[in-house]
Each structure stands twice: as C-alpha cells, then as structure tokens.
C-alpha cells in the first residue's frame, strides 16, 4: 500500500480510491475550527464510515443527518455528500471507500442483479445513518472493526477478508432497504442541478464567477439559487468559492510557489489585500509566513488516507 498522502475533496473527486485491483482505501477525517467542513462532493465509490470522536452533520443526497461518536454511515456511489461541524465541536472519523465492482456489481449473478446494481443505481436505498438503536448496528460495528483489523494488519489473504466483510455489511443493511420513490426522484433532479453547479465551479473557480451566472445553470432566480445552494451544501455559494480559491493558494505555496501576487491572481483573487486577509483568517498566518514556515500540509487537509 502507498504511504499517507493528502486529498483535497472538491466536487467530483478525480483521485483513484485504492489500487486498480484492490479499489479500497481507508481515510481518517478530522474536522476542527481550522477546517470545519468537507465541501460537497461525490465519487463513483461507496463509503462506510465510523464516527470515532465528536459529532457532525452529514448532508447526504440533500438530506441532513446528525451523527455522533459511535454512529456508522453508509453512502452509496455517486451520491452528493458533505460533512460539517459546529464551532468548537471537533470530529474525527474513519472511512472505507470502495468500488462496488470490487464486490461483484459487474457480475451477471443474482447478487449483482438483485442487490449490488440497484444499490449502485440508487433504486435500492440502504439506511444512510446507523445509530446504536438500529437493529443492524451491533453487527455493522463488529464488521467495521474486523475490516479495520484485516486492512491494517494485511496478513496473507486480507483482500479476500476485506471483500467478504464489506459484502456482509451490505447484506446486514439489505433487510432495512427501501425502494426509490417519487420524492427521491425529485431529490435526484435537485442533486443533478447541484452537481452541475459544483462541477462548473470546480472548473472555473479561478475565474470571475457571479450568482447570476451560476443561477442560470439551474434555471433558478438568484434568490432561489442562493437559498438552494446554502440549504444543500451547508455554506453560501460565495463562501464555497472562496474556500476553493484559498485551498488552491495553499496548495501552490506548498508546492514551492513563492510569488504571492501570482498565486493570488492564479487562485482567483485579483485583490491582494483581500487575499491576505482571508488567507490569514483561514490558515491562521499570512501567506508570507506560510511560505517561510512551510507548515505540515497534513494540518491543512481534513482527510488523510493510507
């Protein structure tokens, strides 16, 4: 396995989760005052998460879920999701991100046809939040710890063990699954609009962007668009864009860029004094000090994988 690396979560993630032949990767996410939000994003893989410490709000497929230490979450493939915390309430979680094809979703057998493909297509909706009172909780928690043990120790055959345990976890949730409803289909339409906007922002955040411009992508009024974006991402559109730009600037500095004006402009900040102010507010130091001290990049990313 590769060593610990940084991942900056942005809209549709382009990073490969795990290796081609073993598409499973463990992440540890830590949210704090420095980094209180994992912005809305999605990927082709599913997620199984255990909240280790603290509490947080997951926004999954436009619905909010309040999670606390000990809770488990399952997020199916291609579902928009974000995580946020309240001020002074840090959170830490462990997550396994895995591709459903690894479990056999591409096979032509009854398991794929009846369960894995419908889950992938979101025709079969598994519980997203599994709390202690849920009938499947104790079994799911035991399986999570077994997955963790196999993944960390990597004894011969651990890949088979991880695969079998992930299948077992899904099988425990199947009896509590529901079918896609008209309400869910309406939410899917909204999710598609939000994905479109996030993709566009991700491709153009270093350029000038306006609410009028973005609202047209959804065929919403500006007022409705701003409420829509805040409701389903947990942050305002302008804050979201500013955060992406600041993360871009920090990455450039971390990669050796030292010209502050050039970084400011290439990150989407034409006003240098505004860039200084917002960079210090987010990272607790000026761009100049950031360059001089070359702080550990891990502390400026909420997600580490190994």
Secondary structure, DSSP 8 states (H G I E B T S, - for coil): ----EE----EE--S--S-SSS-EEEEEEEE-SSS-EEEEEE-SSEEEEEEEEEEEEEEETTEEEEEETT-EEEE-TT--EEEE--TT--EEEEEEEE-GGGGTTTS-SHHIIIIIHHHHTTSEE--SEE-TTSTTHHHHHHHHHHHHHHHHH--TTHHHHHHHHHHHHHHHHHTT-EE--HHHHHHHHHHHHHHHHHHHHHHHTTS---HHHHHHHHT--HHHHHHHHHHHHSS-HHHHHHHHHHHHHHHHHHTT---HHHHHHHTT---HHHHHHHHHHHHSS-HHHHHHH---GGGG-SEEE-
